[in-house]
Amino acid sequence: MALTQTSQVSSNALAADAQSLNALKMQAGKDGAGAIKETAKQLESLFMRELIKSMREATTKSGLFDSPQGDLGSDLLDQQLSVTMSGQPGGLSAAIERQLTRQTVPADTSGTLKMATPLGAPTAKPASVSQTGFVEQHNAAATAVERATGIPASYMLGQAGHETGWGRKEIKNPDGSTSFNLFGIKAGSGWTGKTTTVTTHEVVNGETRKVSAKFRAYDSYQDSFNDYANMINNSPRYAQARQQTGSSQAYATELKRAGYATDPDYAAKLNRAITVTQQLRRAYA
């Protein structure tokens, strides 16, 4: 239903038809401020109607002269009153409108990944263009690794996004080209592949210091996802994390406990990043 069509719908009809209201509410995430404002008004109208009905039932006693026709008249009167009282400045609809506006996630520049959370659900910070683009770029590779290894794609995408600043701070080779290392995996003594040495930050005894470290380098981003999954699934160090793939918070906590990073707030930051990727990937469904 387009916004021009939405604006022509009778307020009385919407106040009496919850199905039509739900359709308008869904349209609010697509058609902008006008639809959101109308949706908020209709939600307030439904609330006021139920409130008036409850007050009438609490103060009116049944009697010999009650009839279905009388009940219908009362219902129609309640409906008209609720429509008249809704949408007033400073009323409930203004608060609902603000809530719906916060829940509508802006689309990226291509117009994709636009979604809204249900009214009353916990709201999250809207995804940025860089986060959206990062997930779109690497979703296929992460999904392929999830199928092969069982590690949730959203967990890997969230961690890769956090480690690289959503693609803006990838580890580079000396010539400025990317190392394709999305997970900040260092090159230990057992690594026989390509490497690159860069200056990074680590927390040592509570202090953040700059250190020079050698990191693994790959031929593709897919190789980076494959190597990360291989490390998580086969290293005894991350055995506990492997058991916690049902909870992003528990998974992030076990990675931090295993020493994946020195940042004391790593688990909380990683869990937030995973939450973002989970929301964005749901838009693909």
N, C-alpha and C positions, 0 to 999 in steps of 0.2 A: 504494500500500500504506500503510495508516494505521500509526501508531506502535504501537497495540495489537496489530496483526497482525504487525508487524515483530518485536516482542518475543517472539512465540510461535514464530518460525522456529527450527528446530534449529540449534545452533551447528555440529554436525557437518556438516549439509547445506551450510551456507554455506561452511565451510572447504573443502569438496570441489567447490563449484559457483561458479566465478568470475562467471558471469552473474548469479546471485542476489546475490553480493557487490556487483557493480556497481550493481544496482538499489537495494540498501540504501545504498550510498554516495551515490547521487543523492538518496535520500530524506532523508539527513542534513541537507541544506540546507533541508528543509521542516518536519521534525517535531521539531526542537529537540535539547536536550542528550542525551536518552535515545538517540535514533537515532545521534547522533554518537559516543557512548560505545560502542555496539554495533558500529558500523562500524570504529572504531579497533581493537577487540578482534579482529574478523575479519581485518583487514589484518595484524595482528601474527601471527595464526594461520597465514595463508598464508605469511608470511615465514618463520616457524619451521618450517613443513612443508618448504619448499624447502631450508632450512638443514640439517635432519635428513636429507633425501634426499641432499643433496650429501655429507654426512659418511659416510652409509652406502655410497654409491657409491665413495668414496675409500678406504674401509677394507675393503670386501668384494670378494673375488675371485670371478669366475664359475667354475662347475664343472659336473660331470656331473649333479649333483642339483638344478640350477636348474630351475624350472618356472614357467609362467604363474601357477599357484596360489600358489606361493611369493612371486612378485612382488606378487600381489594382497594377500597377507597382510602383507607388509612395508609396502605402501602404506597399508593400513588402520591398521597400527600407527603409522606416521609421522603419519597424520592425527589419531589419537587423542592422541598425545603433543603435537602442536602445539596442539590445542584445550585440553588440560590446562595447558600451560605459558603460554598467552596470558592477558592480562587481569590479571596479577599487579601489585600495587602497586609503583610505581617502574619498571615495565617499559616496553617499547617502545610499548605501546598508549597510555600516558599522554602520551607525546610526540606521537603521531599525533593523539590527541584534541585537544591544544592547537592543532596545526596546522589541523585541520579547523574548529575553533571560530573561528580567526582568518580563515579563508577564507570563512565564511558572512557575507554582507553583510546587515545589518538592512533589513527592508522599511520603507517610509515609512508614515505614519499611515493610508493607504488600503489598505495591504497589498500594494502593487505593487512592481515592480522588485526582487525578491528573487532573488539568484543566488549561486552558489558557483564558485570557480575550481578547476580540477583539482588533485589532490594533486601537490605538487612544483613547481607553476607559481609564478612570482614573485607575491608578494602585494602588494596595493595598499591604501592607507588606505581604509576603507569610506566610501562617499558619505554625506554628511549629508542631513537632511531638506530643507534649503534647496536643496542642489544637485539633489536628485531632483525637487523641485517645480519648480525653474527649468527643467530640461530638459523635463519634461512640458509646462510652459506654452508653451515656445517651439519645441518639436520640429517641429511642423507647418510653421511659418513658415520655419524653417531648411531643412527638407527641400525645400520648394517652391523656395527660392532655389538650393539645390544642383542640382536638376533643370534649372533655367534657366541656371545659370552655371558649374557644374562645381566650385565651391568646396565642399569637404566640409562637411556640416551640423555634424559634430562639432567641426570647427575653429572655425566661427562661434559655436556654442553655448559652447564652452570660452572663447573670447575675450570674448564677451558676459558670461559668468558671472564671469570674472576682473575685467573692467572695472567691473562693478556690484556686486561682492561677492555674487554669486548672487542679484541682485535686491534686496538690502537697502540698497544705496547708489546708487540711480539718480539721474541728474542731474535736478534739479527746476526747475520754473518759479518765478518770484517768488511766485506764489500757492500754492505747495506741490504743484501737480499735476505729474505726470511729463512730461518732455520726450520720452519714448519713445526717447531716445538711449542705446542699449545698448552702443555701442562707443567712447564718449568721443571722437567725431569733432568737432574744432573747426570753427568757422565762419570760414573764410578770406575773403579779399576777393572770391573768385569765387562765394561762396555767396549765393543770392538768396532762400532760404527763411526760415522762422522761426528765431529764435535765443533763447538764454537765457544769462545771464551768472552764473557761479558762481565761488566760491573753490576752487581745487584745489591739489594738491601736485606740484611738479616738482623734478627733481634738476638743479641748476645748479652746474657746477664741483665736483661731488662732494658738494654740500650740498643737503639737501631744504628747499625754500622754499615758502611759500604765495604763490600768484599768482592774480590775477583774470583769468579767460579767458572768451571767448565761444564757446559750443558750439551745434551745430546742434540744432534741435527738429523733431519730426515729428508727424504726426497718428495714427500707429499704430506698433506694434512691427514689423509687416510692412514698413512704410516704412523703418524703421531697418535691417533686414536687407538690403533692396533697395539702399539707398544705400551700405552697407558693401561689398557685392559689386560695385557699379558702380565704387566707388573703387579697390578692389583690382584689378579686371580692366582698368580703363582709365587708371589713373595710371601714367606711366612710373616713378614713384618705387618702385612695388611690383612692377615687372616680374620681378625675381628671385624674389620670394615666389610669384608665380603659377606659376613653373616647379617649385615644390617641394611641390605638394599631395600628393605620394606619401609624404611623411614629415612628421609633426607637428613633430618637432624641427627639421628643416631649414626648415620654413615659419615657425616661431616665430623662429628665428635670423635669417632674412632680413627679417622684419618689424622686428625690433629694429635690424638693420643699416641699414634704410631710415629709421630715426628715428621709428617709430610711437609709441614712448614713450621717456621719458628715464631710466626706472628701469634701472640696469645689469644687474639680474637678471631683466629682463622676459621674456626668451626661456625661461629655465628655469621661471619661474612660469606662463607661458602654456602651455608643453608639459605641465606637471602638470595644469592645468585641462582641457586637451584630452583627456588620458588618462582623466580622470574621466568626461567626457561620452561618450567612446567606450565605456567599460564600461557606462554607464547605457543608452545607445542599443541596445547588443547585447541588452539585456533585452526590447526590443520585438520582436526578430526571432522 
